[in-house]
């Protein structure tokens, strides 16, 4: 698939959480290849600056934020709004906490 011509993301912004490693970094790179402006979010100390060098195009941003700190969510949202038009969120951040059922997952866990 030719991401550049088929995605409809050119010039739009996307947020990728967990962007510094694994699936998150590949998703972020793919969005940049599709022409999107990427806001890459990951925990403090994650190699976000290295990831930024792999992006195509310009207008990308990185943001260190621990998503388990609910007080930071508003600043992530504000940063995403400043990069409008906003097109997508790829939530790739993960912390493995076993719960019996999905109903047992709290907002803090999520």
C-alpha positions in Angstrom: 0.0 0.0 0.0 1.3 3.5 -0.8 0.7 5.2 2.5 1.4 8.7 1.1 -1.4 8.7 -1.5 -4.0 6.4 0.1 -4.2 7.3 3.8 -5.8 10.7 3.8 -3.5 11.7 6.7 -1.3 14.2 4.9 -1.1 17.4 7.0 -3.2 16.0 9.8 -2.0 15.2 13.3 -2.0 12.0 15.2 -1.1 11.1 18.8 0.8 7.9 19.5 1.2 6.8 23.2 3.9 4.3 24.1 5.7 5.7 21.0 9.3 5.1 22.0 9.4 1.3 21.7 8.0 -1.8 20.1 4.7 -1.5 18.3 4.3 2.2 19.3 7.5 3.3 17.5 6.6 1.4 14.3 3.1 2.9 14.4 4.5 6.4 14.9 7.0 5.9 12.0 4.2 4.6 9.7 2.0 7.7 10.5 5.0 10.0 9.6 5.4 8.1 6.3 1.8 8.6 5.6 2.3 12.4 5.9 0.8 12.9 9.3 2.3 15.2 12.0 3.0 12.9 14.9 2.8 13.7 18.6 4.9 10.9 20.1 4.2 10.4 23.9 6.1 8.1 26.2 7.4 8.0 29.8 10.2 10.2 30.9 13.6 8.7 30.0 12.2 6.8 27.0 14.3 7.3 23.8 11.8 9.7 22.1 14.6 11.9 20.6 16.0 8.9 18.8 12.5 8.1 17.4 12.1 11.7 16.1 15.1 11.1 13.8 13.3 8.3 12.1 10.2 10.3 11.2 9.6 11.5 7.6 8.4 15.0 7.0 8.2 17.9 9.6 6.0 19.2 12.3 6.4 16.3 14.6 6.6 16.7 18.4 7.6 14.6 21.3 6.2 14.7 24.8 7.4 12.9 28.0 4.4 12.0 30.1 3.6 9.0 32.3 0.0 8.2 31.3 -0.6 6.7 34.7 -0.5 10.2 36.1 -4.1 11.4 35.3 -3.1 15.0 35.9 -1.0 15.0 32.7 -3.8 13.9 30.4 -5.1 17.5 29.9 -1.6 18.7 28.8 -1.4 15.9 26.3 -4.8 16.8 24.9 -3.9 20.5 24.8 -0.7 19.7 22.8 -2.6 17.5 20.4 -5.2 20.3 19.9 -2.4 22.7 19.1 -1.3 20.4 16.2 -4.8 20.4 14.6 -6.4 19.2 12.5 -6.4 16.1 14.7 -7.1 12.8 12.9 -6.2 9.8 15.2 -5.0 8.4 18.5 -3.0 5.2 18.6 -2.9 4.1 22.2 0.1 1.7 22.3 1.3 2.4 25.9 0.9 -0.6 28.1 1.6 -1.8 31.6 0.8 -5.4 32.4 -1.4 -5.6 35.4 -3.4 -8.8 35.6 -7.1 -8.4 36.5 -9.8 -11.1 36.7 -12.1 -9.4 34.2 -12.2 -6.2 32.2 -14.7 -4.9 34.7 -12.0 -5.0 37.4 -9.8 -2.5 35.4 -9.9 0.9 37.1 -9.3 4.3 35.4 -5.9 4.4 37.1 -5.0 0.9 35.6 -6.0 2.1 32.2 
